[in-house]
Amino acid sequence: MSFLLGIDIGTSGTKTVLFDEYGNTIASSVAEYPLYQPYIGWAEQDPEDWWMATCSTIKQVLSKSGIDAAEIKGIGLSGQMHGAVLLDKEYKVLRKSIIWCDQRSFDECRQITSLVGSGKLIEITANPALTGFTASKILWVRNNEPDIYEKVNKILLPKDYIRYKLTGEFATEVSDASGMQLMDIPGRKWSDTVLEKLQIDKSMLGKLYESQEVSGKVNKKASELTGLKEGTLVVGGAGDQAAGAIGNGIVKPGVVSSTIGTSGVVFAFSENVSIDPLGRVHTFCHAAPNTWHIMGVTQGAGLSLKWFRDNFCIEEKRTAELMKIDPYILMDKEAEKSEPGCNGLIYLPYLMGERTPHLDPNAKGVFFGLSAKHEKQDMIRAVMEGVVYSLKDCLEIIKEMGVNVSEVRASGGGGKSPLWRQMQADILDAEITTINSSEGPALGVALLAGVGAGVYSNLNEACDAAIKVNGRQPSDIELTKKYNKFYNIYKSLYGSLKKDFIELSAALSN
């Protein structure tokens, strides 16, 4: 029996999972760490927190499983995308990483667009300049912290910093690197044109691999810190969304994933490069070799419900602790008491600005239609429905681009909620399926590691061995009609408030 290790460096914590070659979970461990928000719209994390979490979870998984580390044939790395880890010549971290949901680099996005040209930028990188992407974060440091930037020797993504700590190699792979906005997406390589225009030296970037290729081996120091066997293969891995898609079996046309994690993502497979000229959705290289994917992203999906839980559901958290259950279970039960449509209460999930379809860092969260009739249960349900409305925004654009959608697979923390899955079925007007594993990104990169280590001959074989559909939730036609009325109002609210969002941001900055 072969074993594979998947390590997912997320925003709230790092999860390490050990699988057998059939995709069965043998042992798992999670370690959390803080998110720093010194100003509104800023978001940073300490890369050393990621490394400590990686070491501790690997050791715990090895201890729980009882297997010999030599039986692990390969390691895959998944990670939150877009974060900028800056290292000096001694390979020490220069500052906290500015991560994916940070919105400070609006001016740098305009600078990138001016330097490269809006049309050329979309032609090469398949996306307009966004505050979420790594390139604008790099320029922000150069513009605002020149004393730090002049010391920069290497620029890595979050998971690729963990790769360096495990192997000593400076490397990345095409799916995660696609979100740096420094790649030629159709050519699956670094873009000399963009790097030259932005005056970023290619030597600062890691070697670029396909996701299933071996990128290094566990070195002696990492072996001593983690308990892994020295020489264990580490493959390219994938950005968290592509990794989650592999873990969901999104490796063929027609099958789309809907993921509610901290952010919300609708992810569609594409055999060819397909680019939205308006830049409302992202086109990136997929972790499946020589394929691409189209991805719509809403910034504050699970983040919205977590925000509500932490600020307004103290009683639920205390009760859940006594009952030794997840507080979201109690919140689901409350939300079930509210009618679909929440008696006219609509939530806009723009707590961290928005990406699809608005590309607006100034957007803010909104409860619209609030009245004295509404109770906490309505607000919880409104948050959940608002997140799904934002996912519908994403799916509608993907359909506009000619992508066939025959099946939607739910995943992420939100995919574990039967109520949230049913909302997705009814609002998206699609059958929602679930698979036998809920490990998503960790499973996806473990399967990539299996291909790289020769456990499987190719990725399709790996997915067939490990992934099976085990649940289906059809939509309710009458509820779909009802939700469509509220969705049309939801869509119009952003346009009504856009100018107000700008004025509010200006007032906050003065």
PyMOL commands that set and color helices and strands:
alter all, ss='L'
color gray80, all
select helices_A, chain A and resi 47-65+69-71+106-116+118-125+134-144+146-149+158-167+174-180+192-198+202-204+220-226+240-247+302-312+314-323+327-336+342-344+376-400+413-416+418-428+441-452+459-466+477-509
alter helices_A, ss='H'
color red, helices_A
select strands_A, chain A and resi 3-9+13-20+25-32+44-45+72-79+85-87+97-98+154-156+171-173+183-184+189-190+207-209+214-217+233-235+238-239+254-260+264-270+282-285+292-298+346-348+366-368+405-411+432-435+469-473
alter strands_A, ss='S'
color yellow, strands_A
deselect
rebuild
show_as cartoon
